[in-house]
């Protein structure tokens, strides 16, 4: 439709009835949409009771009844972030002063035609949330790892018993299908680190079809707030959420059922009031609790091992962000996780909150696959070892491994070991270690076939996602393989 006016005046329609038909004249419901509907009630005391249907880019449909909002002139639009697009989830979803609207989703006047606008699939948490490294340390950030089936929003709700009157910390991050890592700065909502011995309780929520409704200058919404319902792929009520703290209003990040987001007369004047909800969400019932441990003497940023250009030396590099009472570092190497040889020692910085870089060269590395471990020692003589890193000086030797692990990476219950060209009845020993060198499997296999033998390697074991090292030994031959569990 096109309208023109010599005076460039706006056209206003009190009512409209638009019907979409195909070439045969058959009515096609669920086709009329706009990215932004520019509407006017002609006075801020006049209520608007219209209903719209939002269709997200991942196929979730929600019905939005504006339920008597009194906005005067306003625009109805929807997106996946809110009032901003900075990438900071917590900031982007806040209601703000001024006009801050970003149209993204199609907004229909009735349920979109599912033959043209199909429904999305229901999501799942494929790997339960865990703390990376398994431990929370006082005074340091915490990383969580989780696996999800599709892109969406993952929220971690953190309750700290040390401050029962302080509201929960909410850590939010956009996630993609697969394994994601989410970082919490380790602080409570007052900006303080919980002390050693505090109890941290973690619950989570995974949401897809996240839908934001940022409306500019909606003066009054005192009739109870919007009425919002999921239409498909599932039909249900939703938890309505908002964050008006930045404009001296209220917030509800965990969600209020029904039509709970409302504001007083003229509170929304010259504001962009944002409300959001989920097309579908999974609330994790597997709540887990962690105790805050004594702080680490150092916060390690990275630790790497790389071959020199001629493969004759191994260059070891690491960086620390924090050091507390740190006397020094030592690096050891091993091929079997039993026998270790010292590579060298480097003096620490004592106490430091600066990023510091270190380097050490192994002039005589082992032939084949070996593993290097970084250890830190404080002035009291206490030591802590960090994860292993792997180096293979024979990376071009296709026959360096005496066994095969597949698929790699893979899921724990689908990992197999292949032995080839071993004599029937020959003994083959396998050890599996985690990234810290802790042995989780030691098993002997009797080869049952002189050709190719295949064994289910990790059957019956509770294996968490991460990096593992598998060593195999037979007839004075040994080999190691790095295994990644999804």
N, C-alpha and C positions, 0 to 999 in steps of 0.2 A: 504494500500500500504506500502511496506517496501523496503528500499534501503540499500545496504551495500557496504562498500569500505574498502579494506585492509589498505589504507592510511588515513582513516578517513576524506577524503576530503568532502567538501560540494557539493551537487548536485544543479545545477541551470538549470531551464527550461525556455527557452525564451517564449514558448507557451505551454498551456495544454488544453485538451478538455476531461473532465471526464463526463461520463453519468451513472446515476444510473438506473438500471432496476430491476424489480421484478422477481420472479421465472419463470414467463411466458414470460420473455423477453420484457415486456412492459416498456417503459421509464417512470421514475417517477421524474417529475420536482420538484424542490424545496426541494431537500434532501441533497445537498452537502453543508457542513458547516465545519467551524473550529473555535475553541476558539481564535486562533491567526494565522494570515496569515503572514509569514515571506517573505518579498519581497525585491527586489533590482533593482534599475534603472541603475546600473553600472556606474553612474556618477551623481553628484549633479546638473548638468545643464539639465539633462533629465527629462521631465515631466512625471507624472503618472496620467492617466485619468480613472483608473478603477472604477467600481461601486460595492458596496456591500449592503447587506440587513441585518440589525440588528434585531434579534428577542429577545425581553426582556423576563424575567421570568414571567411577568404578561400578556404576549400575545400581545405586541405592536410591529408593524413592521415599520421601517423607511428605506428609500433608501438613501444611502450616495454615492455621486459622488465626488471623491477626486479632480477633476477639475484642473488638471495640477500642483499639488503639486510637489516640487522638493526636495525629501528627501534622495537620494542615497539609503542606506540600511535602512529599517524600518519595523515595525510590526503593522498590523492592528488588533486591538482588541477593545472590548467594555465592559463596566461595569455600575453599577448604582451609583458609588460614585465619580470617577475621578482618581486622582493620589494618593489618600490615602484611608485608611479604618479605621480611628480613631473614626468615629462616629460624628465628628465635621463637619457639612455640609459645612460651609464656608471655612474651611481649606482644606478639602479633595478635593474640586473641583478646586483648584488653579493650574495653570501651575507652574512647579517647575524646578529647575536646577537638572540635573542628570536623571538617568533612574528610573522611578517610574510607572510601568505598572502592572495592575491586571486584567487578563482576567476573564470574568464571563459569558457574553452572547454569544449565538451562532451567528456567523457571516456567512451569506450565500452569494453565488454568484448570486442567483436569488431569487425571492419572495418565501419564505418558503411554502411548501405544507400545506394548511389550514386544511386538513383532519388529518394531523399528528401534526401540530403546529397551533392550533386554535387561533382565535383573542380574546383579552381580552374584557371586558365589559366597556362601558363608565361610568365614575364616576360622583358622585353628591356630593354637599355640603348639608348634611342633617340638620345641625343646623348652622345658620349664625354666623359668628364670633362676639364675645362680649368680653368686658373687665370684668374679674372676679371681682365682687364687684361693678362694674359699674362706678368706679372713678379712674382717674390717679392722683397720688400724686407726687408733686415735690420731687426729691431726692430719689425716691424709685423705685424698679423694678415693672414691670407691667406684669400680667398674662392674656393671651387671651384664651378663650375656643371656640372650634369649633367642629362640628360633620361632619364626612366624611364617604362615602360609602365603601371605600377600601383603602388599604395602598398606600402611595405616599409621595410626598414632598409638604409641605405647606409653603408658603412664605408670610410674612406680610411686606408691604412697608409703611414706616412711614415718613411723611413729617411734619416738624416743622416750623411754620411760623416765629419763633424767629430768625432763621438762614436761610433765603431764598437762600443764595448763597451756602449753604452746601448741598451736595447730600443726597438723601433719605437714611434713615437707612433701611436695609433689614434684617429681622429676619427669618431664615430658620430652619425648623425642619422636620424630618421624622415622619409621622403620621401613625396610624393604624386605621382600620375600627372601628367606634364608636366615642365616645367623647374624644377629645385630649386637653391637656393644653400646651400652648407654652409661654415661658418666654422671655420678653424683659428686658434688664438691666436698661431701663429707660433713657439711655444716647443717645445724638446725635452722628453723625459720627466723631466728634472731641473729644468725650469722656467726654462731659459736660452734666449735667442734665439741661433740659430746665427749665427756671424759672416759678414761679407761674404766671398764666394768659396766658401762651403760648397756641397756638392752635395746636393740633395734629390731622392730617388727616391720616386715615388708609384705605388702599386698600389691597386686598389679591389676591393670586393666588394659586390654588390647582392643582398639576400636578401628573399624573401617567405615568408609562412607561418611567420614567426619564432615559435618555440614555447618557452616557459619552463616548467620543472618545479620550483617552489619547495616543498620538503617540510620541514615543521616537525619538529624533534627526531628526526632519523634517526641514532641514535647511531653506527652502524657501517656502512660500505660498503667492505669490504676484499676483496670477491670479484672485483675487476676493474672494478666500476662497472656502470651501466646498459647494456643492449644496445638500441640504437635504430636503426630502419630506416625509410626513407621507403616508403610504400605507394602513394600516388597524389597528384597526377597522374603522377608518375614513381616508379619503384621503384629504390631505391639505398640505399647506406649514407649516413651523415651525418657531418659534423664536429661532435663534441661539444665544447661550450665551457663555461667556468666562470671565476669570479673570486672566490676565497676569500681574497684578500689582506687584506681588512678584518678578518678574524677569524683572522689569522696562518696562513693556509693558502697554497695555490698558486693559479696562474691559468693559463689557456690561452685567449687571446682569438682566436687565429687558428684554433683547432680541433684536436682530436685525434680520429683515426679510431676507430671501434668503441666499446669500453666503457672509456674512459680516465679518467673522473672517478670517483675513489674517495677514501676517507679512512679514517684509522686508527680503532681501537677507541675509542668514546666521543667522538671529535672532534666529531661532530655533535650532542652532547648540548646541549639548549636553544638550538640554532641553527636558522635556516631556511637550508637548503642548496639553492642554486639551480643548475640546469643548463639550458643552452639549446642549440637547434639550429635549422636552417632547413628549411622545407618544400621550398624550391628556391632555388638561388643561382647567380649569374653572377659568375664571377671574371674581371675585366677583364685580358686578356692584353696590352693596349696600355699597357705601362708607360711612363711619361714621366719625364724628368729635368729639373730646373731648377737653375740656379745662383743663389745668394742675391746680390742686387745691393746696392749701397751704399744706406743708408737714405734714404727720402724726407725732404726738409726739412719737410714738413708731412703730417699724416694728415687728409685731407679727409673730413668726415662727410657733407656734402650741398652741393649747389649748385643753386639754383632761379631761374627767371625767370618773373614773373607780371605780367600787365597790371594797371594801376590801374583803378579803377571805371569811368572814362570812356574807357578804352583809349588815353589820350593819353600815358601814361608806362609804362616797364617797371621793375618793382621787382626787384632782384637781391639774393638772400640766400644766404649760405654760412656753414658752421661748420667749425671745425678742432678735432681732439682733441689733436694734438701739433704743435708748431712747433720747429724746430731751425735756428738761425742765419737766421731769416726776416726779411728787410728789409721786404717788403711784397707786396701783391697788386695786380694790374691786370686790368681786364676789357676785352675787345675784342669787336666785333660784325662780322658779315659776312653777305652774302646769297649769295655764290658760293664761299666757302672759299678765295678767292684774294686778294681785297682786304679788308683789315681796318682798322677805325677804332677808336681808343682811346675808351672810354667814361669811364674814371676810374681813379684810383690810391688805394689805402687802405694805411696804414702797418701793418706786421706787428708781432708781439709779441716778436720775437727768439727767445727760448727759452721754451717753455711746455708743460706737460703737462695743462693745464686745457681744458675745452670753452669755446671762444670763438666768439661769433656776430658776423657782419659784414653790412653792408647798403650798397647803392649804388643810386641811381636814375638811369636813362637818361631825361633830359628830352625828348629828340628821337629816338625810335625810328624805324627804317625802316618804311615802309608794307609790309604783307603779311608774308611769312614771312622771318624773320631768325634768326641763331644767335649766341649769346653764349659766349665762351670765357674761363675764369678762368686766369690765369697767376700763378705765385709766383716771386719773385726773392730769392736769398739775399744776404748781405753781400759775397760774392765776385763778384756780378754774374751768377751762373748762374741760369737760369730753367727752369721746368717748366710746361707747359700741361696742363690737365685737360680732361675731356670737354665737348663742346658741349651747350647746352640750347637749345630751340627756342621761339620766340614768333611768333604770327600775329596781327597787329593787325586783320586782316580775316577773323576766324574765321566771321563770318556771311555772307561772300561766297562763294556756291556756285560761282562761275565763276573764283575766284582761281587755280586750278590749270589749267595748259595741257595736262596729261596726267594719266593715272590709273595707279596701281600697285595690283595685286591678285594674290592675297589679301594682306591686310596687317592683322595679322601672318600669316606663312606660312613654309613651308620653302623653303630657298634654291633648290632645283631646281624649284620650282613657282611662281615669281614672274614675272608678266607685266606688260608695259607696254602701255597702250591709248592710241592717238592718234586723235582724232576731228576731222573738218572741216578737215583739212590738204589742200593741193593735191597731187595726184600729182606726184612728183619733188621735192617740197620737202625741205630738209635739216633734220634735228632732231638736236641734240647732247645727249647724256646723260653726266653724271658721277655716280659713286657714291663716297661718302666714309664711312669708319668714324667712330666716336664721337670719335676724337681728331683728325679732319680729314685723315687719310691717304687719298689717292685710290687706289681699287682698280679703277676702271673709267672709261675715257674713250672713248666710242664715238659715231660719227655714223651716223645712220639716214637712208636715202632713202625717203620715204613712197611706198609702192607701191599705195596705194588712196586715192581721193579721199573715201571714206566713212570706215569704221572700220578701222584697222590695229592688229594685235596682234603683239607681239614677246616672245620668251622672253628676259627681261632678263639673268639671271645665269648663263646656260648655260655650262658648262665651267669655272666659277670655284670655287675652294675657299673657300667663305664660312662663317665660324664664326657661331654664334648670337650675337645682340646687336643693338644699335641702329645704323642706317645712315641716311645722308641722300642723297637722290637729287635732283639738280638737272637741269632740262631747259631748253634754250634754242632759240628759233626766231624769226626775223624780229624781232629786238630785244625779244622777250618772254622772260621767264624765270620759273620757278616751282620750288619745292622741296617735297619730301615726305619726312617721316620714315618710314622702313621698319624694321619689327621682324622679325628672322629668328629663328624658333624653333630 
